[in-house]
């Protein structure tokens, strides 16, 4: 997703970002601000002419911006009934399917809508990128069996970049996918290409992730610092910098970074988990438990918070709550078993000591 120096909001429908003061997404026309007003205006146009397909599509986008996805999908269906030859209408409904997707059937519906958009507009980079997004979601759902979908997503992104090599957002999508595939050097290069076009906070953050995956923490921190400079209000940038500071052993600096996020929004669960981890690494388990417990009040099923709080309890020799937290974390995220089961067994052994 593209961040153009002054990020106010991301489009709810297509994910692109807007310059300061923009009312509508430049990519798909979805309202960035005043979605209710846009919905009313579109509704009035529908009352004047119920066969106005564009008005139905506009109301679908406005309702998606408000989060009313069920109503948005009905409006998108009506727009397509009236005019099924508009690629943008198929894209709109596909993105609504994607936003609402809970099961594979929803993702498949999105993929088919994007395929139809491509049939109507074979040079559409947006349809290719959107189809790649849906395929990546489907791959995540299928886990180890999702390799073919990730491969297909890669091809669609490469095709889109052949059509528009100056699209920063496409390079960032490619970098994200490369990271998912474990291709960290290639992800770093894709982020570099994005930065060569335009220096943005998201591009620096993607490169920071790729560099961190290669254990190039100092270079990754440089990218995170630049992301914070470009977008000082961005919680994502500060959270990334906090994680890298922990990796570099600068625990008090990490605590300060997460505290800055919490100063702006005291109920930010990710910042609470991050600060809890930093305090645990800095040998402050009691303070860590406070932060992690607050995070779990906000997100009771957060496996990362449970894992870290279990470690904090263990450090304080409070073995019963450590065992309980680690057991719950394993139930929520079975892949954690390999790491946490031996620690839980050790806590059970120690619990029997006088």
SERO-4910 file (N, C-alpha, C, O; in steps of 0.05 Angstrom, whole numbers):
BEGIN
 pado doro    nc1    nc2    nc3   cac1   cac2   cac3    cc1    cc2    cc3    oc1    oc2    oc3
  Unk    A     17    -24      0      0      0      0     18     25      0     38     26     13
  Unk    A      9     45    -15     26     68    -19     21     89      2     -3     96      8
  Unk    A     41    100     14     39    122     32     53    146     20     77    145     16
  Unk    A     38    168     14     49    190     -1     54    214     18     39    233     18
  Unk    A     75    211     34     84    233     52     63    240     74     70    241     97
  Unk    A     38    247     66     19    255     86     -4    235     86    -24    239     71
  Unk    A     -2    215    102    -22    194    102    -45    202    121    -40    207    145
  Unk    A    -69    203    111    -92    208    128   -108    183    133   -118    178    155
  Unk    A   -110    166    112   -126    142    115   -121    123     92   -113    132     70
  Unk    A   -126     98     96   -125     79     74   -153     75     64   -172     75     80
  Unk    A   -156     71     38   -182     65     27   -192     39     38   -178     18     38
  Unk    A   -217     39     48   -228     15     60   -232     -7     40   -232    -31     47
  Unk    A   -235      0     14   -241    -20     -6   -216    -32    -19   -213    -56    -20
  Unk    A   -198    -15    -29   -176    -25    -44   -149    -24    -29   -129    -35    -38
  Unk    A   -149    -10     -6   -125     -9     10   -104     12      3    -85     15     17
  Unk    A   -109     27    -19    -90     49    -26    -93     72     -6   -113     74      7
  Unk    A    -73     89     -5    -72    111     13    -77    137     -1    -74    139    -25
  Unk    A    -85    157     15    -94    183      3    -76    205     13    -66    204     36
  Unk    A    -73    226     -3    -60    250      6    -78    265     26   -102    261     26
  Unk    A    -65    282     41    -80    298     61   -102    313     47    -98    327     27
  Unk    A   -126    312     59   -149    327     49   -165    313     27   -186    323     20
  Unk    A   -156    290     17   -170    276     -4   -197    266      7   -199    255     29
  Unk    A   -218    268    -10   -244    258     -2   -250    231    -13   -265    215     -1
  Unk    A   -237    225    -36   -242    199    -49   -216    186    -56   -196    199    -61
  Unk    A   -216    159    -57   -193    144    -65   -188    149    -95   -206    146   -111
  Unk    A   -163    156   -102   -156    162   -130   -157    136   -146   -160    138   -171
  Unk    A   -155    113   -133   -154     88   -148   -181     77   -155   -186     68   -177
  Unk    A   -200     77   -135   -225     63   -139   -250     81   -134   -272     73   -140
  Unk    A   -246    106   -124   -268    124   -120   -283    120    -94   -303    133    -89
  Unk    A   -273    103    -76   -286     99    -50   -282    124    -32   -260    135    -32
  Unk    A   -302    132    -17   -299    155      1   -277    150     22   -277    130     35
  Unk    A   -259    169     24   -239    169     46   -251    182     71   -246    174     93
  Unk    A   -266    204     66   -280    218     87   -309    221     80   -316    218     56
  Unk    A   -326    227     99   -354    233     94   -369    210     79   -383    215     61
  Unk    A   -364    185     88   -376    162     75   -407    163     77   -421    156     58
  Unk    A   -417    172    100   -446    174    103   -458    193     84   -480    188     72
  Unk    A   -445    216     79   -455    236     60   -455    224     32   -473    228     16
  Unk    A   -433    210     25   -431    197     -1   -453    176     -5   -464    174    -26
  Unk    A   -459    162     17   -480    142     15   -507    155     10   -523    145     -6
  Unk    A   -512    177     24   -538    192     20   -540    202     -8   -561    200    -21
  Unk    A   -518    214    -18   -519    225    -45   -524    203    -66   -540    206    -85
  Unk    A   -511    180    -62   -516    157    -81   -545    147    -79   -557    140    -99
  Unk    A   -555    146    -54   -583    137    -50   -602    155    -64   -622    146    -75
  Unk    A   -597    182    -62   -615    201    -76   -614    197   -106   -634    199   -120
  Unk    A   -590    191   -117   -587    186   -146   -603    161   -153   -614    159   -175
  Unk    A   -602    140   -136   -617    115   -142   -647    121   -142   -661    109   -158
  Unk    A   -656    137   -123   -685    144   -122   -693    158   -148   -715    153   -158
  Unk    A   -676    175   -158   -683    190   -183   -683    171   -207   -699    173   -225
  Unk    A   -664    151   -207   -662    133   -229   -652    106   -219   -628    101   -216
  Unk    A   -671     87   -213   -664     61   -201   -647     44   -220   -636     24   -211
  Unk    A   -644     52   -245   -628     37   -264   -600     50   -268   -586     43   -287
  Unk    A   -593     68   -250   -567     81   -252   -546     63   -239   -542     63   -215
  Unk    A   -532     47   -255   -513     28   -245   -490     41   -230   -481     31   -209
  Unk    A   -481     64   -239   -459     78   -226   -467     87   -198   -451     86   -179
  Unk    A   -492     95   -194   -502    103   -168   -502     79   -149   -494     82   -125
  Unk    A   -511     56   -158   -510     32   -142   -481     25   -134   -475     18   -111
  Unk    A   -462     28   -153   -434     22   -147   -423     42   -127   -408     35   -109
  Unk    A   -431     68   -130   -421     88   -111   -431     83    -83   -416     85    -63
  Unk    A   -457     74    -81   -467     69    -54   -454     44    -43   -449     42    -19
  Unk    A   -447     24    -60   -433      1    -50   -406      9    -38   -398     -1    -17
  Unk    A   -392     26    -52   -365     35    -42   -368     50    -16   -352     47      2
  Unk    A   -389     68    -15   -393     83     10   -399     65     33   -389     69     56
  Unk    A   -416     45     29   -423     27     50   -400      9     59   -396      3     82
  Unk    A   -383      2     39   -358    -13     46   -340      4     64   -328     -6     83
  Unk    A   -339     30     57   -322     48     73   -332     50    102   -316     54    120
  Unk    A   -359     48    105   -370     49    133   -368     22    147   -374     20    171
  Unk    A   -361      1    132   -359    -26    144   -384    -42    142   -386    -64    153
  Unk    A   -404    -32    128   -429    -47    124   -426    -64     99   -437    -58     78
  Unk    A   -412    -87    102   -404   -102     79   -427   -118     67   -428   -122     42
  Unk    A   -446   -127     83   -469   -142     73   -486   -124     54   -493   -132     33
  Unk    A   -491    -99     63   -506    -81     47   -490    -73     22   -501    -70      0
  Unk    A   -464    -69     26   -447    -62      3   -447    -84    -18   -448    -77    -42
  Unk    A   -447   -109    -10   -447   -131    -30   -474   -131    -45   -473   -136    -69
  Unk    A   -496   -126    -32   -522   -125    -46   -522   -103    -67   -532   -106    -89
  Unk    A   -511    -80    -59   -510    -58    -79   -492    -64   -102   -498    -58   -125
  Unk    A   -469    -77    -96   -451    -85   -117   -464   -105   -136   -460   -104   -160
  Unk    A   -479   -124   -125   -494   -143   -141   -513   -129   -160   -515   -135   -184
  Unk    A   -527   -108   -150   -546    -94   -166   -532    -78   -188   -542    -77   -211
  Unk    A   -510    -67   -182   -495    -52   -203   -487    -71   -226   -488    -63   -249
  Unk    A   -479    -95   -219   -471   -114   -239   -495   -125   -255   -492   -132   -279
  Unk    A   -518   -127   -242   -542   -135   -256   -549   -115   -278   -559   -122   -299
  Unk    A   -545    -89   -271   -551    -68   -290   -530    -64   -312   -536    -57   -334
  Unk    A   -505    -70   -305   -483    -66   -324   -461    -85   -317   -443    -79   -300
  Unk    A   -461   -108   -329   -441   -129   -323   -416   -126   -340   -399   -145   -340
  Unk    A   -413   -104   -355   -390   -101   -373   -371    -80   -363   -354    -70   -378
  Unk    A   -373    -72   -338   -355    -52   -326   -335    -66   -308   -343    -77   -288
  Unk    A   -310    -67   -316   -290    -80   -300   -288    -70   -272   -284    -85   -253
  Unk    A   -293    -44   -269   -290    -31   -242   -312    -42   -223   -307    -44   -199
  Unk    A   -336    -49   -234   -357    -60   -217   -349    -88   -207   -354    -95   -184
  Unk    A   -337   -104   -224   -327   -130   -216   -305   -128   -195   -304   -143   -176
  Unk    A   -288   -108   -199   -267   -103   -179   -278    -96   -152   -270   -105   -131
  Unk    A   -298    -78   -153   -311    -69   -127   -322    -93   -113   -317    -97    -89
  Unk    A   -338   -110   -127   -350   -132   -113   -329   -152   -103   -332   -164    -81
  Unk    A   -308   -156   -119   -287   -174   -110   -274   -164    -85   -268   -180    -67
  Unk    A   -268   -138    -84   -256   -127    -59   -275   -130    -35   -266   -135    -13
  Unk    A   -301   -127    -40   -320   -130    -18   -320   -159     -8   -320   -164     16
  Unk    A   -320   -178    -27   -317   -206    -20   -292   -211     -3   -292   -225     17
  Unk    A   -270   -199    -12   -245   -203      1   -245   -191     30   -235   -204     48
  Unk    A   -257   -168     33   -258   -156     60   -276   -172     79   -270   -174    102
  Unk    A   -297   -184     68   -315   -200     84   -307   -229     88   -320   -243    103
  Unk    A   -286   -238     74   -280   -266     72   -273   -278     99   -256   -269    114
  Unk    A   -288   -299    106   -283   -315    129   -276   -344    122   -263   -358    137
  Unk    A   -284   -353     99   -280   -380     90   -270   -380     61   -270   -360     47
  Unk    A   -261   -404     53   -249   -407     26   -269   -399      4   -261   -388    -16
  Unk    A   -295   -405      9   -315   -399    -12   -316   -369    -18   -320   -361    -41
  Unk    A   -312   -352      2   -312   -323     -2   -288   -314    -18   -290   -297    -35
  Unk    A   -265   -326    -12   -240   -320    -26   -243   -329    -56   -233   -315    -74
  Unk    A   -255   -351    -60   -258   -361    -87   -277   -342   -103   -273   -337   -127
  Unk    A   -298   -332    -90   -316   -313   -103   -300   -287   -110   -304   -276   -132
  Unk    A   -283   -278    -92   -267   -255    -98   -249   -260   -122   -246   -243   -140
  Unk    A   -235   -283   -122   -217   -290   -144   -232   -290   -171   -221   -281   -191
  Unk    A   -256   -301   -171   -271   -303   -196   -280   -275   -206   -279   -269   -230
  Unk    A   -287   -257   -187   -294   -230   -194   -270   -216   -206   -273   -201   -226
  Unk    A   -246   -219   -195   -223   -206   -205   -215   -218   -233   -206   -204   -250
  Unk    A   -220   -244   -236   -215   -257   -262   -233   -245   -284   -225   -240   -306
  Unk    A   -259   -240   -277   -277   -228   -296   -269   -199   -302   -271   -190   -325
  Unk    A   -259   -184   -282   -249   -157   -287   -226   -158   -307   -224   -141   -324
  Unk    A   -209   -178   -304   -186   -180   -323   -195   -188   -351   -183   -179   -370
  Unk    A   -216   -204   -353   -226   -211   -379   -237   -186   -393   -234   -183   -418
  Unk    A   -249   -168   -378   -260   -143   -389   -239   -122   -394   -241   -106   -412
  Unk    A   -218   -122   -377   -197   -103   -379   -170   -117   -376   -158   -117   -354
  Unk    A   -160   -129   -398   -136   -146   -396   -111   -132   -386    -92   -145   -378
  Unk    A   -110   -105   -387    -86    -91   -378    -89    -79   -350    -73    -62   -343
  Unk    A   -109    -87   -336   -114    -76   -309    -94    -86   -289    -93   -109   -282
  Unk    A    -77    -67   -279    -58    -75   -258    -73    -78   -231    -65    -95   -215
  Unk    A    -94    -63   -227   -109    -65   -202   -122    -92   -200   -122   -104   -178
  Unk    A   -133   -103   -222   -145   -129   -221   -124   -151   -215   -129   -169   -200
  Unk    A   -101   -148   -227    -79   -168   -221    -70   -167   -192    -67   -187   -179
  Unk    A    -66   -142   -182    -57   -140   -154    -79   -150   -135    -72   -163   -115
  Unk    A   -104   -144   -141   -125   -153   -124   -128   -184   -124   -132   -196   -103
  Unk    A   -125   -195   -148   -126   -224   -150   -103   -237   -134   -106   -257   -121
  Unk    A    -79   -224   -135    -56   -234   -120    -63   -232    -90    -56   -251    -75
  Unk    A    -75   -211    -81    -83   -208    -52   -101   -231    -44    -96   -243    -23
  Unk    A   -121   -238    -61   -139   -259    -54   -125   -286    -54   -131   -303    -37
  Unk    A   -107   -291    -73    -93   -316    -74    -75   -319    -49    -72   -341    -39
  Unk    A    -63   -297    -40    -46   -299    -16    -62   -306      8    -54   -322     25
  Unk    A    -86   -293     10   -104   -300     33   -112   -329     32   -113   -343     52
  Unk    A   -118   -339      8   -125   -367      5   -102   -386     12   -106   -406     25
  Unk    A    -78   -378      4    -54   -393     11    -50   -394     42    -44   -415     53
  Unk    A    -55   -372     55    -52   -371     84    -72   -390     97    -66   -403    117
  Unk    A    -97   -391     86   -117   -408     96   -110   -438     93   -116   -454    110
  Unk    A    -96   -444     71    -89   -472     66    -62   -480     78    -55   -504     77
  Unk    A    -47   -461     89    -23   -468    103     -2   -480     85      5   -468     64
  Unk    A      8   -504     92     29   -517     76     20   -524     48     36   -528     30
  Unk    A     -7   -526     44    -17   -533     18    -23   -508      0    -35   -510    -21
  Unk    A    -13   -485     10    -19   -460     -5      3   -451    -24      2   -429    -35
  Unk    A     23   -468    -29     45   -461    -47     35   -453    -75     44   -433    -86
  Unk    A     17   -469    -88      9   -462   -115     -4   -434   -116     -1   -419   -135
  Unk    A    -19   -427    -95    -32   -400    -95    -11   -378    -92    -14   -357   -105
  Unk    A      9   -382    -76     30   -362    -73     45   -359   -100     53   -337   -107
  Unk    A     50   -382   -113     64   -380   -139     47   -365   -159     58   -349   -175
  Unk    A     21   -370   -160      3   -356   -178      3   -326   -172      3   -309   -190
  Unk    A      2   -319   -146      2   -291   -137     27   -277   -147     27   -254   -156
  Unk    A     50   -291   -145     75   -280   -155     74   -273   -185     83   -252   -193
  Unk    A     63   -291   -200     60   -286   -229     43   -262   -235     50   -246   -252
  Unk    A     20   -259   -221      3   -237   -225     16   -210   -218     13   -190   -233
  Unk    A     31   -210   -196     45   -185   -189     67   -179   -209     71   -155   -216
  Unk    A     81   -199   -219    102   -194   -238     90   -183   -265    101   -166   -277
  Unk    A     67   -194   -272     53   -184   -296     44   -155   -292     47   -139   -310
  Unk    A     34   -149   -268     25   -121   -263     49   -102   -264     46    -80   -275
  Unk    A     72   -110   -254     96    -93   -255    107    -90   -283    118    -70   -290
  Unk    A    103   -111   -300    111   -108   -328     94    -86   -341    104    -71   -359
  Unk    A     69    -84   -333     51    -63   -344     56    -36   -333     54    -16   -347
  Unk    A     63    -35   -307     67     -9   -294     90    -11   -274     86    -15   -250
  Unk    A    115    -10   -284    138    -13   -266    143     10   -247    161      9   -230
  Unk    A    127     32   -249    131     55   -232    111     55   -209    109     75   -195
  Unk    A     96     34   -205     75     33   -184     88     23   -158     95      0   -155
  Unk    A     91     42   -140    104     35   -114     89     13    -99    101     -5    -88
  Unk    A     62     15    -99     46     -4    -85     50    -33    -95     50    -52    -79
  Unk    A     54    -36   -121     59    -63   -132     86    -74   -123     88    -97   -116
  Unk    A    106    -57   -122    132    -66   -112    130    -74    -83    143    -94    -75
  Unk    A    115    -60    -67    112    -67    -39     96    -93    -35    103   -109    -18
  Unk    A     75    -97    -52     61   -123    -51     80   -145    -58     80   -166    -45
  Unk    A     97   -141    -78    116   -162    -86    136   -167    -63    142   -190    -58
  Unk    A    146   -146    -50    164   -150    -28    151   -165     -5    164   -183      6
  Unk    A    126   -159      1    112   -173     22    110   -203     15    114   -220     32
  Unk    A    103   -209    -10    100   -236    -18    127   -251    -17    128   -274     -9
  Unk    A    148   -237    -25    175   -250    -24    182   -257      5    194   -278     10
  Unk    A    174   -240     24    179   -246     52    164   -271     60    175   -289     73
  Unk    A    138   -272     52    122   -296     58    135   -321     47    133   -343     59
  Unk    A    147   -319     24    160   -342     11    188   -348     22    201   -367     13
  Unk    A    197   -331     41    224   -335     52    246   -326     33    269   -333     37
  Unk    A    239   -309     14    259   -299     -5    267   -270      3    259   -251     -9
  Unk    A    283   -269     24    288   -243     37    306   -225     20    302   -201     21
  Unk    A    326   -236      6    343   -219    -11    326   -206    -33    329   -183    -40
  Unk    A    308   -223    -45    291   -212    -66    271   -192    -55    265   -172    -69
  Unk    A    262   -196    -31    244   -177    -18    258   -150    -14    247   -129    -18
  Unk    A    283   -152     -5    299   -127     -1    302   -112    -27    300    -88    -27
  Unk    A    307   -126    -48    310   -114    -75    284   -101    -84    284    -79    -95
  Unk    A    261   -115    -80    236   -103    -88    230    -77    -72    220    -58    -83
  Unk    A    236    -77    -46    233    -53    -30    251    -31    -40    244     -7    -40
  Unk    A    276    -38    -48    295    -18    -58    283     -6    -83    286     19    -88
  Unk    A    271    -22   -101    259    -11   -125    237      8   -118    234     29   -131
  Unk    A    221      2    -98    200     20    -90    211     46    -80    201     68    -86
  Unk    A    232     45    -64    245     69    -53    258     86    -74    260    110    -72
  Unk    A    267     73    -96    280     88   -118    259    105   -132    266    125   -144
  Unk    A    234     96   -132    212    111   -144    203    133   -126    200    156   -134
  Unk    A    198    126   -101    189    146    -81    195    136    -53    190    113    -46
  Unk    A    207    154    -37    214    146    -10    189    149      8    179    171     12
  Unk    A    180    126     17    155    125     34    161    108     59    179     91     59
  Unk    A    145    114     79    147     98    104    142     68     99    157     52    109
  Unk    A    120     61     85    116     32     81    139     18     67    145     -5     74
  Unk    A    151     31     48    174     18     34    197     13     53    210     -8     52
  Unk    A    203     33     70    224     29     90    217      7    110    234     -9    118
  Unk    A    191      5    117    183    -16    136    185    -44    124    194    -63    137
  Unk    A    178    -46     99    180    -72     86    209    -80     84    216   -103     89
  Unk    A    226    -61     76    255    -68     75    266    -75    102    283    -92    105
  Unk    A    256    -61    123    265    -67    150    258    -96    157    274   -110    169
  Unk    A    234   -105    150    226   -132    156    243   -152    141    252   -172    152
  Unk    A    249   -146    116    266   -165    100    294   -166    112    306   -187    114
  Unk    A    305   -143    119    332   -142    131    333   -156    158    352   -170    164
  Unk    A    312   -152    174    311   -165    200    310   -195    197    322   -209    212
  Unk    A    295   -205    177    294   -233    172    321   -245    165    326   -269    168
  Unk    A    339   -228    154    367   -236    148    386   -230    171    410   -232    169
  Unk    A    374   -221    194    389   -214    218    407   -190    214    428   -187    226
  Unk    A    399   -173    196    414   -148    190    399   -126    206    388   -107    195
  Unk    A    401   -129    233    384   -113    250    392    -83    250    374    -66    251
  Unk    A    417    -77    249    426    -49    248    416    -35    223    406    -12    225
  Unk    A    418    -48    200    408    -36    176    377    -34    176    366    -14    167
  Unk    A    364    -54    187    335    -53    190    327    -30    207    307    -17    202
  Unk    A    342    -25    229    335     -2    246    338     24    232    322     43    236
  Unk    A    357     27    214    360     51    198    334     56    181    324     78    179
  Unk    A    324     34    170    299     37    155    275     44    173    259     62    166
  Unk    A    274     32    196    252     39    215    254     68    224    234     82    227
  Unk    A    278     77    229    282    105    236    272    124    215    260    144    220
  Unk    A    278    117    190    270    134    167    239    133    165    227    153    158
  Unk    A    227    110    170    198    108    168    185    126    189    165    139    184
  Unk    A    196    126    213    186    144    235    190    173    227    172    189    233
  Unk    A    212    179    214    216    207    206    195    216    185    185    238    186
  Unk    A    189    198    166    170    204    145    141    204    155    125    220    146
  Unk    A    136    188    175    108    185    185    109    184    216    105    163    227
  Unk    A    115    206    229    119    206    258     94    198    274     96    189    297
  Unk    A     70    200    262     46    191    276     39    162    271     20    152    283
  Unk    A     55    148    255     49    121    248     56    102    271     80     99    278
  Unk    A     36     89    282     41     69    303     57     45    292     74     34    305
  Unk    A     51     38    267     64     15    254     95     20    253    110      1    258
  Unk    A    102     44    246    131     50    244    145     48    271    167     37    274
  Unk    A    132     58    292    143     58    318    144     30    330    162     22    344
  Unk    A    123     14    324    123    -14    333    146    -29    320    160    -45    333
  Unk    A    151    -24    295    173    -38    281    199    -29    293    217    -46    297
  Unk    A    202     -4    299    227      5    312    231     -7    339    253    -14    347
  Unk    A    209    -10    354    211    -23    380    220    -51    378    237    -60    394
  Unk    A    210    -66    359    218    -94    356    248    -96    349    262   -114    359
  Unk    A    257    -78    332    285    -79    325    304    -71    348    325    -82    351
  Unk    A    295    -52    364    310    -45    387    313    -68    407    334    -72    419
  Unk    A    292    -84    410    294   -108    426    314   -127    414    331   -138    429
  Unk    A    313   -131    388    332   -149    375    361   -140    378    379   -157    379
  Unk    A    365   -114    381    392   -104    385    400   -102    414    422    -92    421
  Unk    A    382   -111    432    388   -110    461    385    -83    474    394    -79    496
  Unk    A    371    -65    460    367    -38    471    339    -37    484    321    -24    473
  Unk    A    337    -50    507    310    -55    518    297    -29    529    273    -25    525
  Unk    A    312    -12    542    301     13    552    292     31    530    271     44    532
  Unk    A    307     32    508    298     48    484    273     36    472    255     51    464
  Unk    A    271      9    472    246     -3    462    222      4    479    201      9    469
  Unk    A    226      3    506    204     11    524    195     39    518    171     45    517
  Unk    A    214     57    514    207     85    508    191     87    482    173    103    479
  Unk    A    199     71    462    186     72    436    157     63    439    139     76    428
  Unk    A    153     41    452    125     31    456    109     50    473     85     53    469
  Unk    A    122     62    493    108     82    510     98    105    494     77    117    500
  Unk    A    113    113    473    105    135    456     79    128    441     61    145    439
  Unk    A     77    104    432     52     95    419     29     95    439      7    104    433
  Unk    A     34     85    463     13     84    484      6    111    494    -17    115    504
  Unk    A     24    131    492     17    158    500     -5    169    481    -22    184    490
  Unk    A     -4    161    456    -25    169    437    -50    153    439    -72    163    435
  Unk    A    -47    127    445    -70    109    447    -65     88    469    -50     69    463
  Unk    A    -76     92    492    -68     76    515    -78     47    513    -69     30    528
  Unk    A    -97     42    495   -108     15    492    -97      0    468   -110    -17    457
  Unk    A    -73      8    459    -61     -5    435    -49    -31    444    -27    -32    456
  Unk    A    -62    -53    437    -54    -80    446    -26    -88    437    -11    -99    452
  Unk    A    -20    -82    411      6    -89    401     29    -75    416     50    -86    421
  Unk    A     24    -49    422     44    -34    437     47    -45    466     70    -46    476
  Unk    A     25    -54    478     27    -65    505     43    -92    504     59    -97    522
  Unk    A     37   -108    484     52   -133    482     82   -128    477     99   -140    489
  Unk    A     88   -108    459    115   -102    454    130    -91    478    152    -99    484
  Unk    A    116    -73    493    130    -62    517    133    -84    538    153    -84    552
  Unk    A    113   -102    540    116   -124    558    140   -141    551    155   -149    569
  Unk    A    144   -147    526    167   -163    517    193   -148    523    212   -160    533
  Unk    A    193   -122    518    218   -107    524    224   -107    553    247   -109    561
  Unk    A    204   -103    570    208   -103    599    217   -131    609    233   -133    627
  Unk    A    206   -152    597    214   -179    605    244   -183    597    259   -193    613
  Unk    A    251   -175    573    279   -178    564    298   -160    581    321   -167    584
  Unk    A    287   -138    591    303   -120    608    302   -127    638    309   -111    654
  Unk    A    293   -152    644    293   -162    672    274   -146    689    280   -140    713
  Unk    A    250   -139    679    229   -126    694    203   -142    692    184   -133    680
  Unk    A    203   -167    702    180   -184    697    154   -174    709    133   -179    698
  Unk    A    155   -161    732    130   -151    744    117   -130    726     93   -131    721
  Unk    A    133   -111    716    122    -91    697    113   -104    671     93    -96    659
  Unk    A    127   -125    663    120   -139    639     92   -152    642     76   -151    624
  Unk    A     87   -164    666     62   -177    671     39   -156    670     18   -162    660
  Unk    A     44   -132    681     24   -111    680     16   -105    651     -8   -104    644
  Unk    A     36   -100    634     30    -94    606     16   -117    592     -3   -113    577
  Unk    A     26   -141    595     16   -164    581    -13   -171    590    -29   -180    575
  Unk    A    -18   -166    616    -45   -171    626    -65   -151    614    -87   -158    608
  Unk    A    -56   -126    612    -73   -106    599    -78   -113    570   -101   -110    560
  Unk    A    -58   -123    556    -62   -131    529    -82   -154    527    -98   -154    508
  Unk    A    -80   -173    545    -98   -196    545   -127   -188    552   -146   -202    545
  Unk    A   -130   -167    567   -157   -157    572   -170   -147    546   -194   -150    541
  Unk    A   -153   -135    528   -162   -126    503   -165   -148    482   -183   -148    466
  Unk    A   -146   -167    484   -146   -190    464   -141   -215    480   -118   -224    482
  Unk    A   -161   -228    491   -158   -251    508   -145   -275    494   -133   -292    508
  Unk    A   -146   -276    468   -135   -299    454   -109   -293    439   -103   -305    419
  Unk    A    -94   -274    450    -68   -267    438    -47   -287    447    -37   -286    470
  Unk    A    -39   -304    429    -19   -325    436      8   -313    443     22   -323    461
  Unk    A     16   -291    429     42   -279    435     42   -268    464     62   -270    478
  Unk    A     20   -254    472     19   -243    498     19   -265    519     32   -262    540
  Unk    A      5   -287    514      5   -309    533     32   -322    536     41   -328    558
  Unk    A     46   -325    514     73   -336    515     92   -319    531    106   -329    548
  Unk    A     91   -293    526    109   -274    540    101   -272    570    119   -272    587
  Unk    A     75   -272    576     68   -270    605     75   -295    619     83   -294    643
  Unk    A     73   -318    606     82   -343    618    111   -342    625    120   -351    646
  Unk    A    128   -330    607    156   -328    612    161   -309    636    180   -314    652
  Unk    A    145   -288    638    149   -269    660    142   -283    687    156   -280    707
  Unk    A    120   -298    687    113   -313    711    135   -333    718    142   -336    742
  Unk    A    146   -346    698    167   -366    703    191   -352    715    204   -363    734
  Unk    A    198   -328    705    221   -314    716    217   -307    746    236   -304    761
  Unk    A    192   -304    754    185   -298    782    180   -323    799    172   -322    822
  Unk    A    185   -346    786    180   -372    799    151   -377    806    145   -392    825
  Unk    A    134   -365    791    105   -369    794     96   -389    773     86   -382    752
  Unk    A    101   -414    779     99   -435    759     71   -442    751     66   -448    727
  Unk    A     51   -441    769     24   -447    762     13   -429    740      3   -438    719
  Unk    A     15   -402    744      4   -385    722     21   -387    696     10   -383    674
  Unk    A     47   -393    699     63   -396    675     53   -420    659     50   -419    635
  Unk    A     48   -442    673     38   -466    660     11   -460    647      6   -469    624
  Unk    A     -6   -446    661    -33   -440    650    -31   -423    625    -45   -428    605
  Unk    A    -14   -403    625    -11   -386    602      0   -401    578     -9   -398    556
  Unk    A     21   -417    583     33   -432    560     14   -453    549     13   -458    525
  Unk    A     -2   -465    567    -22   -485    558    -42   -472    540    -50   -482    519
  Unk    A    -52   -449    549    -72   -434    533    -60   -425    506    -73   -427    485
  Unk    A    -35   -416    506    -22   -407    482    -20   -430    462    -24   -426    438
  Unk    A    -13   -454    471    -11   -478    454    -38   -485    442    -40   -493    419
  Unk    A    -59   -483    459    -86   -489    449    -94   -470    427   -107   -478    407
  Unk    A    -87   -444    430    -94   -424    410    -77   -426    385    -87   -422    363
  Unk    A    -52   -433    388    -33   -434    366    -16   -459    368      6   -459    379
  Unk    A    -26   -481    358    -12   -507    360     17   -507    351     33   -522    363
  Unk    A     25   -491    331     54   -491    324     72   -482    347     96   -487    346
  Unk    A     61   -468    368     78   -460    390     86   -484    408    103   -481    425
  Unk    A     73   -507    404     79   -530    421    108   -537    421    119   -543    443
  Unk    A    121   -537    398    149   -545    397    167   -528    415    186   -538    427
  Unk    A    160   -502    417    176   -485    434    167   -484    463    184   -483    481
  Unk    A    141   -485    467    131   -480    494    128   -506    511    129   -505    535
  Unk    A    123   -528    498    119   -553    513    143   -560    531    140   -567    554
  Unk    A    168   -558    521    191   -563    538    193   -543    562    200   -551    584
  Unk    A    186   -518    557    186   -498    579    165   -505    599    169   -502    623
  Unk    A    142   -513    589    120   -520    608    128   -545    624    122   -546    648
  Unk    A    141   -564    612    150   -588    627    170   -580    649    170   -590    671
  Unk    A    188   -561    642    207   -552    662    193   -538    685    201   -542    708
  Unk    A    173   -522    678    158   -508    700    144   -528    718    142   -525    742
  Unk    A    134   -550    706    121   -571    722    141   -585    740    135   -592    763
  Unk    A    165   -589    730    186   -601    747    193   -583    770    196   -592    793
  Unk    A    197   -557    764    205   -538    785    182   -534    805    188   -529    829
  Unk    A    158   -537    797    135   -533    815    136   -554    837    126   -549    859
  Unk    A    148   -577    832    150   -597    853    173   -593    872    176   -608    891
  Unk    A    190   -572    867    212   -567    885    203   -552    909    183   -537    908
  Unk    A    216   -555    932    208   -541    956    214   -511    954    208   -496    972
***
